[in-house]
Amino acid sequence: MNKIFSIIIICFLILFNSFAQEKLTVMTYNIHHGEGIDTVFDLDRIGDLIKDNDVDLAGFQEVDKGI
């Protein structure tokens, strides 16, 4: 049920955003468990990268539970 709810929310956000502005910016990002190419664990750096790209909707891969 959780996946269906998430899909419904995403569809609603995309639909709502299409009425609010002309362009929807979507990003998908593999965070590699929070570790950069310099092997430093830094979630704030990943968050800053996403903010700097001014995206409306972001999807993530390799997100660990309980960090």
Secondary structure, DSSP 8 states (H G I E B T S, - for coil): -HHHHHHHHHHHHHHHHHHH-S---EEEEE-GGGB-TTS-B-HHHHHHHHHHTT-SEEEEES--S--
